[in-house]
Amino acid sequence: MRPEIQNILNELQKVIVGKQAALTKLLVAIFADGHILLDDVPGVGKTSIATAISRVMSLNYKRIQFTPDVLPSDITGFSVYNKETGKLTYMPGAAIGANILLGDEINRTSSKTQSALLEAMEECQVTVDGTTHALAHPFIVIATQNNVGTAGTQLLPFAQLDRFLMRLSLGYPDIAAQIAIIRDRQTTDPMESITQVVSLQDVINMQQDVQHVTIKDAVIKYIAELAEVSRSFDSIELGISPRGALFIAKTAKARAYVLGRDYVIPEDVREVMVDVCAHRIILSGQAKAAKITPEQVVQNLIQAVKMPDGI
């Protein structure tokens, strides 16, 4: 692993204990300049991790707590009449100026408000009253949703799910990590002890370096074959889209970079497949009846496609 990225991980682990693999995946998504959906039970650190990342990487951080009464204009901004000038004045929403936008419990707001994020996530801009406003760069949405207590929640539209580069789950800590968490938080807040490791410009430079990671034609063909097979796979009704295939390549390049390589190997593709693809496929009725999870189906898909040799 690259030394500067290991330093980032060391700081993050002061707040999120015993979750190096999940934190590494989060950094992979950030260096790939992709949005992240954290889908997990309450209380495992989903919100804390976004705050910690912003501090360690010197990223401007904003948070919006989604509730049923949150409006699209809370995200995009709105115009108000200015009596002094006689013109409309733009009042920025939560997306403006943020490098990290935490959408907390995104599934508790309306579909209309969820959809307001689509332009921001895809085009890195918002449009209000016919005027387009550019967002900061990088602009990364870290959205959280709980998979328990779903009364009153709204499922994310499939088109919006497809905009998230990765869907991740932190899970519960093991017993040793739980002991450390309880002990360390008796008199101090670990969030106050973390320090900035890289600057905003460093993050931008690393994202640019990821773009230049080499991905050979044989690996590109492997990704294309995985996407093609998924579209006729027995357990899958709707397979991996062209955007999904692009995201696989993008994430594999970021994983290679984080691990200290300037080239992608087939194992990078295999390791990112579940996190990149499980939320962007629709299972067949037979698979749903058999209670097969999307993660299991993606693993079966990986086993069904031969990995290229000699790379």
Backbone bond lengths (Angstrom), bond angles and torsions (degrees), N, CA, C in turn:
res aa  C-N    CA-C-N  psi(-1)  N-CA   C-N-CA  omega(-1)  CA-C   N-CA-C  phi
1 M - - - 1.465 - - 1.519 109.82 -
2 R 1.333 116.46 143.29 1.461 120.37 179.61 1.534 110.58 -62.49
3 P 1.341 117.16 138.68 1.475 119.95 -175.83 1.526 113.86 -56.61
4 E 1.339 117.38 -41.79 1.465 119.30 -177.92 1.527 111.30 -66.58
5 I 1.324 116.63 -33.15 1.461 120.04 178.32 1.527 110.24 -74.40
6 Q 1.322 117.32 -35.74 1.454 119.97 174.78 1.526 110.76 -63.11
7 N 1.328 117.07 -36.50 1.462 120.63 176.96 1.535 111.22 -64.31
8 I 1.326 115.98 -40.09 1.464 120.08 176.32 1.527 110.16 -61.57
9 L 1.332 116.09 -46.13 1.468 120.55 179.40 1.517 111.57 -60.15
10 N 1.325 116.36 -41.41 1.465 120.18 -179.50 1.528 111.13 -59.55
11 E 1.329 116.71 -40.61 1.461 120.29 179.09 1.530 111.03 -69.44
12 L 1.335 116.48 -43.43 1.467 120.09 -178.65 1.524 111.50 -63.03
13 Q 1.330 116.35 -33.45 1.460 119.82 -177.96 1.519 112.94 -73.49
14 K 1.325 117.46 -8.17 1.459 119.23 170.63 1.534 110.44 -69.25
15 V 1.341 115.97 -27.35 1.458 121.18 -178.15 1.526 111.19 -100.37
16 I 1.340 116.67 -45.22 1.461 122.45 -179.52 1.519 107.54 -108.09
17 V 1.324 116.13 100.90 1.465 121.55 -170.71 1.527 110.59 -88.56
18 G 1.340 115.51 135.98 1.464 120.96 171.85 1.510 115.24 73.90
19 K 1.324 118.18 21.51 1.463 121.26 -177.39 1.524 111.33 -127.95
20 Q 1.330 117.68 46.27 1.464 120.59 -175.92 1.523 111.80 -62.34
21 A 1.333 118.36 -40.25 1.465 120.54 -178.56 1.524 111.00 -62.52
22 A 1.344 116.75 -45.72 1.468 120.45 179.69 1.523 111.13 -66.39
23 L 1.335 117.24 -39.78 1.459 120.29 178.43 1.526 111.25 -65.19
24 T 1.322 116.94 -37.87 1.461 120.65 177.50 1.523 110.72 -62.31
25 K 1.329 116.79 -41.36 1.465 120.44 177.73 1.528 110.85 -63.31
26 L 1.312 117.05 -39.21 1.458 120.37 177.07 1.528 111.25 -61.25
27 L 1.314 116.43 -43.23 1.463 119.76 178.45 1.525 111.12 -66.16
28 V 1.325 116.77 -37.31 1.467 120.27 175.51 1.528 109.78 -57.14
29 A 1.334 116.99 -46.04 1.469 121.17 -179.61 1.524 111.14 -63.69
30 I 1.331 117.39 -40.86 1.465 120.35 -179.06 1.519 111.23 -66.71
31 F 1.332 117.61 -42.49 1.466 119.71 179.36 1.522 111.72 -72.52
32 A 1.329 116.78 -20.47 1.464 120.80 172.12 1.521 111.23 -83.36
33 D 1.350 116.85 -1.86 1.462 123.24 179.92 1.526 110.67 59.44
34 G 1.332 115.09 47.41 1.455 120.30 -178.02 1.515 112.39 -121.56
35 H 1.320 115.62 158.90 1.460 122.00 179.28 1.532 110.38 -85.24
36 I 1.337 115.51 153.30 1.464 121.44 -171.17 1.523 109.44 -127.93
37 L 1.321 116.33 133.86 1.458 121.97 173.25 1.523 108.10 -111.28
38 L 1.331 116.56 116.88 1.460 122.24 177.19 1.521 108.61 -96.95
39 D 1.307 115.55 110.64 1.464 121.59 -174.91 1.523 107.70 -114.26
40 D 1.346 115.94 106.14 1.465 118.31 -173.99 1.523 110.11 -162.56
41 V 1.313 114.33 172.99 1.459 120.82 178.75 1.527 109.74 -71.56
42 P 1.340 118.46 160.60 1.471 120.63 179.13 1.530 111.91 -65.72
43 G 1.331 114.84 148.69 1.454 120.27 168.68 1.512 117.07 87.04
44 V 1.334 118.19 12.35 1.466 119.02 -178.82 1.526 112.60 -102.06
45 G 1.331 117.45 3.24 1.463 119.87 173.45 1.516 115.10 105.33
46 K 1.327 118.05 19.30 1.470 120.01 -177.45 1.526 111.46 -62.59
47 T 1.329 116.40 -44.54 1.457 120.11 -179.37 1.525 111.31 -73.08
48 S 1.321 116.10 -40.36 1.472 120.11 -178.50 1.520 111.97 -61.30
49 I 1.327 116.14 -34.25 1.460 119.05 -175.25 1.524 111.18 -67.64
50 A 1.337 117.57 -35.55 1.459 120.34 178.82 1.527 110.24 -67.25
51 T 1.324 116.36 -41.53 1.459 120.42 177.61 1.520 111.06 -62.78
52 A 1.328 116.75 -44.64 1.462 120.84 -178.94 1.520 111.22 -63.38
53 I 1.317 117.31 -43.35 1.466 120.59 179.60 1.516 110.78 -60.06
54 S 1.315 117.31 -43.49 1.465 120.34 -178.41 1.525 111.25 -62.65
55 R 1.324 117.16 -37.73 1.467 120.15 -179.24 1.523 111.93 -73.04
56 V 1.314 116.29 -43.21 1.467 120.09 -176.41 1.526 111.40 -69.78
57 M 1.350 116.51 -31.08 1.459 120.30 -174.74 1.521 112.58 -108.81
58 S 1.337 117.28 11.03 1.465 122.91 175.16 1.526 112.20 55.88
59 L 1.329 115.19 46.24 1.460 121.28 179.58 1.524 109.75 -106.63
60 N 1.318 116.14 137.57 1.462 120.79 178.81 1.522 108.77 -67.98
61 Y 1.324 116.29 127.97 1.458 121.98 -169.75 1.519 110.94 -119.09
62 K 1.332 115.71 132.48 1.462 121.42 172.89 1.514 108.50 -133.66
63 R 1.316 114.52 151.06 1.464 120.18 -178.29 1.518 109.63 -129.95
64 I 1.323 115.42 139.29 1.452 120.78 172.34 1.520 107.98 -129.04
65 Q 1.317 115.43 123.67 1.465 121.55 179.47 1.518 107.97 -88.98
66 F 1.316 116.25 110.76 1.458 119.89 -176.13 1.526 110.60 -77.76
67 T 1.321 114.37 127.43 1.465 123.42 174.01 1.527 106.67 -134.97
68 P 1.343 118.36 168.45 1.468 119.32 -177.29 1.528 114.81 -59.09
69 D 1.336 117.78 -23.10 1.461 118.63 -177.05 1.526 113.74 -96.74
70 V 1.335 118.26 4.94 1.469 120.49 174.86 1.526 108.78 -70.24
71 L 1.339 116.48 135.07 1.464 122.41 -175.79 1.528 110.55 -105.29
72 P 1.335 117.49 158.24 1.470 120.01 175.43 1.529 112.54 -55.19
73 S 1.332 116.87 -35.10 1.466 120.23 -179.23 1.524 112.38 -66.26
74 D 1.331 118.12 -21.92 1.463 120.44 175.44 1.522 110.84 -64.89
75 I 1.313 116.18 -25.67 1.466 121.62 179.43 1.520 110.64 -91.94
76 T 1.326 116.82 -49.17 1.461 121.20 -172.34 1.520 113.27 -85.81
77 G 1.340 117.33 -26.01 1.449 121.69 -171.95 1.523 110.58 99.98
78 F 1.332 116.40 177.21 1.466 120.61 -177.07 1.530 108.85 -156.03
79 S 1.322 114.52 166.26 1.471 120.44 -179.95 1.526 110.14 -107.05
80 V 1.330 115.84 139.67 1.464 121.37 176.13 1.531 108.66 -126.34
81 Y 1.308 115.04 150.70 1.467 119.84 -179.42 1.517 110.25 -77.32
82 N 1.324 115.71 129.23 1.456 122.18 178.63 1.532 108.32 -102.12
83 K 1.329 116.22 111.61 1.461 120.18 -176.48 1.526 112.13 -64.62
84 E 1.326 117.68 -30.87 1.458 120.57 -177.17 1.521 111.86 -69.22
85 T 1.332 116.47 -40.70 1.462 120.28 -177.48 1.526 112.61 -97.72
86 G 1.328 116.33 -18.33 1.448 119.54 -176.55 1.510 113.48 73.99
87 K 1.335 116.62 15.57 1.462 121.81 -178.63 1.534 110.23 -125.26
88 L 1.314 114.36 167.08 1.452 119.86 175.34 1.526 110.01 -79.60
89 T 1.318 116.35 137.41 1.460 122.58 178.02 1.530 108.96 -113.23
90 Y 1.312 115.20 131.00 1.469 119.95 -178.30 1.524 110.03 -80.91
91 M 1.334 115.82 128.48 1.454 122.47 175.81 1.524 107.76 -108.02
92 P 1.324 118.32 113.38 1.470 120.57 -173.16 1.525 112.85 -64.01
93 G 1.329 114.95 147.01 1.459 121.76 173.86 1.513 111.06 -93.61
94 A 1.317 115.21 -172.28 1.465 120.55 -174.50 1.526 112.71 -64.17
95 A 1.337 117.32 -27.69 1.465 119.91 -176.18 1.523 112.64 -73.20
96 I 1.328 117.06 -25.31 1.456 120.76 -174.70 1.529 110.37 -72.33
97 G 1.328 116.14 126.43 1.458 121.65 176.19 1.508 115.54 84.50
98 A 1.319 117.98 -2.16 1.466 120.77 -177.23 1.523 110.90 -91.72
99 N 1.331 116.20 134.84 1.473 120.88 166.67 1.520 110.18 -88.49
100 I 1.343 114.92 -38.65 1.464 121.74 173.71 1.528 107.61 -118.52
101 L 1.327 116.30 117.24 1.457 120.43 174.92 1.521 107.71 -109.29
102 L 1.334 115.18 112.84 1.461 119.91 178.21 1.518 108.72 -89.26
103 G 1.325 116.03 115.53 1.458 121.66 173.71 1.515 108.40 -98.84
104 D 1.325 116.25 93.78 1.465 120.51 -172.58 1.526 110.64 -80.66
105 E 1.336 116.11 127.57 1.462 123.34 -178.42 1.532 110.84 53.58
106 I 1.298 114.42 58.07 1.462 121.42 -175.87 1.522 112.28 -61.15
107 N 1.333 116.34 -25.02 1.465 119.18 -178.39 1.529 112.81 -81.09
108 R 1.333 118.25 4.79 1.470 120.15 178.15 1.522 112.62 -98.64
109 T 1.316 117.39 2.24 1.457 119.41 177.85 1.521 109.73 -109.96
110 S 1.325 116.68 176.54 1.460 120.97 -175.21 1.527 111.18 -75.36
111 S 1.318 115.65 159.44 1.469 120.90 177.52 1.525 110.51 -60.56
112 K 1.326 116.87 -34.78 1.462 120.21 -179.93 1.521 111.09 -63.29
113 T 1.316 116.49 -41.71 1.462 119.96 179.01 1.523 111.17 -71.53
114 Q 1.338 116.82 -39.63 1.459 119.81 175.34 1.522 110.47 -57.63
115 S 1.327 116.03 -41.65 1.460 120.62 -177.80 1.523 112.38 -68.78
116 A 1.329 117.24 -21.09 1.457 120.02 178.32 1.522 111.59 -63.39
117 L 1.321 115.95 -21.51 1.466 119.83 178.23 1.520 112.93 -77.81
118 L 1.340 117.27 -15.84 1.466 119.46 -171.22 1.523 113.23 -59.12
119 E 1.341 116.94 -50.17 1.465 119.66 -179.48 1.520 110.81 -62.88
120 A 1.345 115.74 -41.01 1.458 119.43 -179.91 1.529 110.84 -62.50
121 M 1.339 116.64 -43.61 1.461 120.71 -177.34 1.521 112.34 -70.32
122 E 1.317 116.69 -35.28 1.459 120.42 -174.61 1.523 112.82 -89.46
123 E 1.346 116.50 -42.03 1.463 120.53 -171.94 1.522 113.51 -107.82
124 C 1.341 116.77 -6.03 1.469 121.65 -177.55 1.535 110.43 56.91
125 Q 1.347 115.16 43.37 1.454 121.40 177.58 1.521 108.56 -158.69
126 V 1.328 115.75 162.22 1.463 121.19 171.85 1.524 107.55 -130.33
127 T 1.322 115.56 151.21 1.463 121.21 179.85 1.515 108.91 -121.92
128 V 1.346 116.13 123.64 1.463 122.66 -179.63 1.516 107.96 -129.30
129 D 1.331 116.02 124.42 1.467 122.12 179.62 1.528 111.97 51.59
130 G 1.330 115.79 41.13 1.456 121.01 175.81 1.513 114.79 81.15
131 T 1.323 117.99 -0.83 1.466 121.65 179.61 1.524 109.49 -108.56
132 T 1.324 115.93 131.14 1.461 121.17 -178.56 1.520 110.02 -94.53
133 H 1.333 115.49 134.15 1.464 121.45 -179.60 1.527 107.92 -120.77
134 A 1.333 116.24 121.92 1.462 121.09 -179.45 1.525 110.08 -73.52
135 L 1.322 115.37 145.34 1.455 120.96 176.75 1.534 109.86 -93.98
136 A 1.313 115.97 168.11 1.457 120.82 178.97 1.522 109.77 -67.54
137 H 1.312 116.10 159.46 1.461 121.20 174.90 1.524 109.04 -123.32
138 P 1.332 116.23 129.11 1.465 127.35 -3.30 1.523 111.82 -75.28
139 F 1.333 115.28 157.95 1.458 121.76 173.62 1.526 107.42 -123.85
140 I 1.336 115.39 112.55 1.458 120.74 -175.50 1.523 108.99 -127.08
141 V 1.321 115.74 124.98 1.460 121.53 175.83 1.525 108.49 -91.75
142 I 1.323 115.96 124.48 1.457 121.65 169.11 1.526 105.93 -110.42
143 A 1.316 115.89 105.05 1.458 121.03 -178.15 1.519 109.59 -103.06
144 T 1.309 116.44 142.32 1.463 120.67 177.39 1.522 109.47 -117.87
145 Q 1.313 115.11 147.91 1.458 119.79 170.12 1.523 108.56 -148.46
146 N 1.330 115.55 144.76 1.454 121.81 178.96 1.521 109.08 -93.58
147 N 1.314 115.79 138.90 1.459 119.13 177.99 1.525 111.91 -96.96
148 V 1.333 116.54 13.91 1.464 121.59 170.99 1.529 107.23 -128.49
149 G 1.341 116.85 161.19 1.453 119.89 -177.92 1.510 111.92 61.37
150 T 1.345 116.09 49.38 1.457 120.39 -172.79 1.527 113.85 -86.70
151 A 1.324 118.54 4.47 1.472 120.10 178.13 1.525 109.67 -60.52
152 G 1.327 116.18 128.42 1.453 120.72 178.55 1.514 114.78 82.30
153 T 1.321 118.35 5.83 1.466 120.50 179.94 1.531 110.28 -91.78
154 Q 1.328 115.28 163.02 1.457 122.62 178.79 1.520 108.87 -119.98
155 L 1.329 117.06 128.03 1.455 119.86 176.02 1.521 109.81 -63.45
156 L 1.327 116.56 141.44 1.456 119.65 176.57 1.521 109.77 -66.69
157 P 1.330 117.93 136.65 1.467 119.36 173.93 1.530 110.19 -57.27
158 F 1.333 115.93 143.50 1.467 119.47 -176.49 1.525 111.13 -59.72
159 A 1.341 117.34 -36.02 1.460 120.24 179.56 1.526 111.43 -62.68
160 Q 1.340 116.69 -32.33 1.463 119.18 178.33 1.523 110.90 -78.32
161 L 1.324 117.23 -39.19 1.465 119.87 175.19 1.521 110.58 -54.54
162 D 1.340 116.05 -38.94 1.457 121.21 -176.43 1.525 111.97 -68.02
163 R 1.345 117.31 -16.00 1.468 120.57 178.18 1.522 112.37 -82.53
164 F 1.323 117.13 -17.41 1.462 119.09 178.89 1.526 109.38 -79.62
165 L 1.309 115.48 125.50 1.461 120.13 -179.59 1.515 110.82 -62.73
166 M 1.339 116.93 -44.56 1.458 121.19 -176.25 1.523 109.98 -139.44
167 R 1.319 115.25 144.93 1.462 121.30 167.66 1.518 107.31 -111.94
168 L 1.336 116.08 123.22 1.459 121.23 -173.41 1.521 110.69 -124.74
169 S 1.310 115.09 159.03 1.457 122.43 175.67 1.528 108.01 -134.87
170 L 1.329 116.30 131.07 1.462 120.16 179.21 1.529 111.45 -80.21
171 G 1.321 117.28 -43.16 1.458 120.83 -178.05 1.523 111.96 76.79
172 Y 1.327 114.57 170.01 1.463 120.03 178.81 1.525 111.39 -72.87
173 P 1.339 117.62 148.80 1.474 119.94 174.35 1.526 110.39 -73.51
174 D 1.335 115.50 157.33 1.463 118.44 173.91 1.526 108.99 -75.67
175 I 1.332 116.98 176.84 1.463 120.65 -172.16 1.526 111.94 -63.83
176 A 1.344 117.00 -38.73 1.471 119.77 -179.60 1.523 110.73 -65.37
177 A 1.340 116.01 -42.56 1.461 119.76 179.00 1.524 110.72 -66.90
178 Q 1.337 117.06 -37.50 1.470 120.28 179.31 1.522 110.94 -64.21
179 I 1.324 116.77 -40.80 1.468 120.58 177.27 1.519 110.19 -61.40
180 A 1.351 116.22 -44.64 1.463 120.68 -179.86 1.524 111.26 -62.63
181 I 1.337 117.28 -39.81 1.462 121.47 179.92 1.524 110.67 -63.07
182 I 1.327 116.50 -46.95 1.463 120.47 -179.20 1.527 110.94 -64.56
183 R 1.323 116.60 -44.68 1.456 121.05 -177.77 1.527 112.06 -65.00
184 D 1.329 117.28 -44.94 1.464 121.04 -173.37 1.518 113.28 -73.66
185 R 1.321 117.50 -17.44 1.464 119.74 -175.88 1.530 113.44 -102.11
186 Q 1.322 116.95 13.57 1.456 119.18 -179.67 1.531 112.13 -72.21
187 T 1.299 117.11 -38.84 1.469 119.66 -175.87 1.521 113.51 -126.31
188 T 1.327 118.18 -11.41 1.465 120.51 -176.86 1.517 110.11 -134.57
189 D 1.322 114.13 161.64 1.462 121.83 175.04 1.529 107.43 -109.01
190 P 1.335 118.26 111.67 1.469 120.36 -178.54 1.521 113.49 -57.50
191 M 1.335 117.54 -25.35 1.463 120.15 178.97 1.521 111.51 -60.41
192 E 1.338 116.19 -29.09 1.459 120.14 -179.08 1.524 112.42 -79.34
193 S 1.321 116.91 -12.79 1.469 119.95 -176.27 1.519 113.18 -95.81
194 I 1.338 117.83 -12.03 1.463 118.23 -178.01 1.520 110.24 -78.05
195 T 1.320 115.84 150.82 1.462 121.80 -176.60 1.523 110.40 -125.46
196 Q 1.330 114.54 158.36 1.460 119.99 177.56 1.524 109.70 -69.58
197 V 1.327 116.11 132.56 1.465 122.04 -178.93 1.523 111.35 -107.63
198 V 1.332 116.50 -40.88 1.471 121.13 179.18 1.521 108.86 -130.38
199 S 1.323 115.35 160.22 1.460 120.97 179.50 1.527 110.00 -94.59
200 L 1.325 115.04 170.59 1.460 120.22 176.10 1.524 110.69 -58.03
201 Q 1.323 117.04 -42.52 1.465 120.04 179.69 1.520 111.21 -65.21
202 D 1.330 117.46 -35.80 1.471 119.97 175.61 1.523 110.73 -60.25
203 V 1.336 116.86 -42.36 1.463 120.81 179.46 1.523 110.34 -62.38
204 I 1.337 116.24 -44.72 1.469 120.29 178.66 1.525 110.47 -61.31
205 N 1.332 116.41 -42.06 1.468 120.14 179.63 1.529 111.15 -63.56
206 M 1.333 117.12 -40.00 1.460 119.80 179.94 1.525 111.14 -69.05
207 Q 1.323 117.32 -35.65 1.468 119.95 175.07 1.523 110.72 -63.31
208 Q 1.327 116.40 -37.70 1.462 119.91 177.43 1.522 111.18 -69.06
209 D 1.328 116.94 -36.40 1.466 120.28 177.09 1.529 111.06 -63.15
210 V 1.332 116.61 -37.27 1.464 120.52 179.00 1.523 110.46 -60.87
211 Q 1.325 116.87 -37.97 1.466 120.40 -179.63 1.522 111.88 -61.82
212 H 1.327 116.81 -26.67 1.462 120.95 -177.23 1.527 113.41 -95.69
213 V 1.326 117.98 4.78 1.463 120.75 173.72 1.530 108.73 -65.56
214 T 1.315 116.54 134.97 1.470 121.86 -176.03 1.524 111.16 -76.28
215 I 1.323 116.02 133.34 1.465 121.45 173.01 1.524 107.19 -128.93
216 K 1.305 116.86 112.67 1.469 122.15 -173.31 1.531 111.05 -73.61
217 D 1.324 114.61 161.15 1.464 120.88 -178.14 1.524 111.95 -59.28
218 A 1.334 116.83 -35.06 1.472 119.34 -179.31 1.522 111.09 -64.71
219 V 1.333 117.65 -35.79 1.462 121.22 178.01 1.525 110.18 -73.84
220 I 1.324 116.60 -38.86 1.462 120.12 176.42 1.532 109.91 -60.62
221 K 1.333 116.33 -43.38 1.464 120.39 178.02 1.522 110.56 -62.14
222 Y 1.321 117.27 -39.25 1.465 121.90 178.45 1.531 111.00 -60.74
223 I 1.323 116.83 -43.76 1.467 121.07 178.08 1.528 110.29 -63.70
224 A 1.340 116.07 -43.92 1.466 120.14 179.37 1.525 111.12 -62.29
225 E 1.326 117.07 -38.23 1.468 120.44 178.96 1.523 111.22 -66.85
226 L 1.318 116.95 -40.34 1.463 120.28 176.96 1.529 110.74 -60.35
227 A 1.336 116.11 -44.59 1.459 119.74 178.99 1.523 111.13 -64.86
228 E 1.327 116.71 -42.35 1.462 120.70 -178.56 1.528 111.62 -64.94
229 V 1.321 117.42 -44.64 1.467 120.99 -179.52 1.525 110.41 -65.03
230 S 1.338 116.82 -35.50 1.474 119.69 -178.91 1.522 111.77 -61.41
231 R 1.331 117.31 -27.49 1.467 120.74 -175.48 1.522 112.90 -78.29
232 S 1.332 117.04 -10.28 1.464 120.41 176.16 1.532 111.53 -129.04
233 F 1.335 115.78 16.92 1.460 121.75 -177.70 1.525 109.72 -73.93
234 D 1.321 116.45 140.42 1.468 120.94 -173.96 1.523 113.08 -56.90
235 S 1.319 117.23 -38.80 1.463 120.85 -173.76 1.520 113.49 -88.07
236 I 1.338 117.23 -0.78 1.459 120.81 -172.82 1.525 110.00 -119.66
237 E 1.341 114.56 127.10 1.464 120.12 176.23 1.518 110.89 -86.50
238 L 1.335 116.77 -42.88 1.464 122.14 178.02 1.518 107.98 -125.18
239 G 1.340 116.36 116.60 1.458 121.31 -172.66 1.518 113.48 -87.62
240 I 1.320 114.77 -164.68 1.466 122.24 -175.61 1.524 109.33 -74.22
241 S 1.327 116.56 127.57 1.461 122.44 -179.14 1.521 110.56 -78.99
242 P 1.340 117.78 166.84 1.468 119.45 172.91 1.529 112.63 -55.76
243 R 1.350 116.77 -37.75 1.467 118.66 175.73 1.522 110.39 -61.60
244 G 1.342 116.29 -40.77 1.458 119.89 178.52 1.511 112.04 -61.38
245 A 1.326 117.05 -41.06 1.467 120.93 178.68 1.533 110.64 -64.03
246 L 1.338 116.14 -41.28 1.467 119.67 176.28 1.519 110.93 -61.92
247 F 1.342 116.23 -39.90 1.465 120.06 179.74 1.536 111.47 -66.70
248 I 1.329 117.30 -35.07 1.463 119.68 176.22 1.525 109.82 -59.81
249 A 1.327 116.00 -48.54 1.469 120.19 -179.81 1.527 111.21 -62.23
250 K 1.332 115.78 -43.38 1.465 121.02 -178.98 1.526 110.99 -61.72
251 T 1.317 116.34 -43.34 1.460 120.61 -177.83 1.524 111.30 -72.87
252 A 1.332 117.28 -36.80 1.465 120.64 177.35 1.526 110.35 -62.77
253 K 1.327 116.97 -38.60 1.468 120.27 177.14 1.526 110.89 -64.86
254 A 1.328 116.29 -41.18 1.471 119.88 179.35 1.521 110.87 -66.10
255 R 1.341 117.22 -38.68 1.471 120.32 178.53 1.532 110.46 -64.16
256 A 1.329 115.94 -43.17 1.467 119.38 177.96 1.527 110.31 -60.14
257 Y 1.321 116.51 -42.28 1.463 120.79 -179.26 1.519 111.39 -63.81
258 V 1.328 116.66 -47.09 1.465 121.06 -179.69 1.519 110.94 -59.01
259 L 1.326 116.87 -37.44 1.466 121.23 -179.03 1.518 113.13 -82.68
260 G 1.337 117.35 1.53 1.461 120.40 172.70 1.511 115.41 95.47
261 R 1.327 117.95 14.44 1.461 121.01 178.19 1.526 110.75 -109.08
262 D 1.351 115.84 153.73 1.461 120.23 174.94 1.520 111.15 -108.47
263 Y 1.314 116.45 23.01 1.458 121.93 177.57 1.528 109.00 -149.43
264 V 1.319 115.75 152.05 1.466 122.49 -178.17 1.519 109.53 -94.65
265 I 1.325 115.80 139.06 1.460 121.68 172.63 1.534 108.58 -114.91
266 P 1.339 117.90 159.39 1.471 119.50 -178.42 1.528 113.86 -55.74
267 E 1.338 117.21 -30.95 1.465 119.81 179.27 1.531 111.45 -62.96
268 D 1.340 117.21 -30.85 1.466 119.59 176.00 1.520 110.26 -61.50
269 V 1.323 115.81 -42.24 1.464 120.44 179.75 1.521 110.03 -63.36
270 R 1.325 116.63 -46.72 1.469 120.37 -179.22 1.525 111.32 -61.36
271 E 1.319 117.12 -40.13 1.459 120.22 -175.20 1.521 113.05 -71.07
272 V 1.330 118.19 -24.98 1.467 119.59 -178.40 1.527 112.70 -98.33
273 M 1.330 118.13 -9.30 1.463 121.53 -172.06 1.526 113.03 -57.31
274 V 1.323 117.73 -49.05 1.471 120.29 -175.32 1.522 110.71 -63.33
275 D 1.322 117.31 -47.34 1.466 120.69 -177.17 1.522 112.23 -67.69
276 V 1.323 117.50 -30.71 1.462 121.15 -178.47 1.524 112.20 -86.03
277 C 1.328 117.65 -30.93 1.468 120.13 -167.98 1.525 115.88 -111.25
278 A 1.326 119.34 -22.12 1.468 119.80 -173.11 1.527 112.36 -61.59
279 H 1.322 118.07 -31.20 1.470 120.50 -178.40 1.524 113.04 -89.40
280 R 1.327 118.25 -5.38 1.456 119.82 -176.81 1.527 113.32 -113.42
281 I 1.342 116.88 12.76 1.454 120.88 172.22 1.529 108.88 -112.66
282 I 1.313 116.41 155.33 1.464 122.14 174.22 1.521 107.55 -114.83
283 L 1.326 115.65 125.75 1.458 120.45 -176.70 1.530 110.81 -75.45
284 S 1.323 115.19 153.29 1.457 120.72 174.57 1.530 109.40 -71.31
285 G 1.327 116.21 161.39 1.462 120.31 178.14 1.516 111.93 -60.07
286 Q 1.333 116.45 -35.91 1.460 120.44 179.36 1.523 111.24 -64.37
287 A 1.326 116.41 -41.82 1.462 120.12 179.47 1.524 111.09 -66.50
288 K 1.336 116.35 -39.88 1.463 119.74 178.13 1.525 110.65 -64.01
289 A 1.338 116.52 -41.43 1.465 120.10 179.87 1.520 111.36 -64.27
290 A 1.319 115.94 -32.67 1.466 120.74 179.38 1.529 111.99 -83.62
291 K 1.358 116.15 0.52 1.476 122.46 178.93 1.527 112.05 58.85
292 I 1.331 115.49 37.21 1.460 121.25 173.84 1.526 107.81 -83.51
293 T 1.312 117.61 134.03 1.459 121.11 -178.87 1.531 110.27 -84.12
294 P 1.344 116.63 155.85 1.467 119.01 175.34 1.526 112.68 -57.61
295 E 1.330 116.37 -34.42 1.465 119.68 179.43 1.530 110.84 -63.89
296 Q 1.323 116.75 -41.54 1.454 119.97 178.09 1.523 111.51 -65.24
297 V 1.328 116.64 -38.89 1.461 120.54 179.71 1.527 110.58 -64.73
298 V 1.333 117.22 -41.75 1.468 119.90 178.71 1.530 110.31 -64.54
299 Q 1.324 117.48 -39.09 1.469 120.09 175.54 1.524 110.96 -61.43
300 N 1.328 116.75 -41.31 1.468 120.03 177.21 1.528 111.00 -63.70
301 L 1.318 115.93 -37.90 1.461 120.63 177.81 1.531 110.79 -63.01
302 I 1.319 116.25 -42.52 1.469 120.40 178.79 1.520 110.48 -59.36
303 Q 1.330 116.33 -42.34 1.463 120.12 -178.80 1.535 111.52 -69.43
304 A 1.326 117.08 -23.64 1.466 120.66 -176.21 1.527 113.34 -81.48
305 V 1.325 116.93 -15.91 1.475 121.00 -177.13 1.518 108.74 -111.83
306 K 1.319 115.76 125.72 1.479 121.15 -178.05 1.521 110.54 -68.05
307 M 1.315 115.02 131.97 1.452 121.27 178.58 1.526 110.09 -81.45
308 P 1.328 119.04 135.33 1.480 120.37 -178.84 1.528 110.98 -63.93
309 D 1.311 115.65 147.25 1.463 122.35 -179.43 1.522 110.72 -98.84
310 G 1.311 114.75 162.05 1.448 121.44 169.47 1.514 115.80 71.92
311 I 1.320 117.37 27.82 1.468 119.82 177.87 1.528 109.33 -116.58
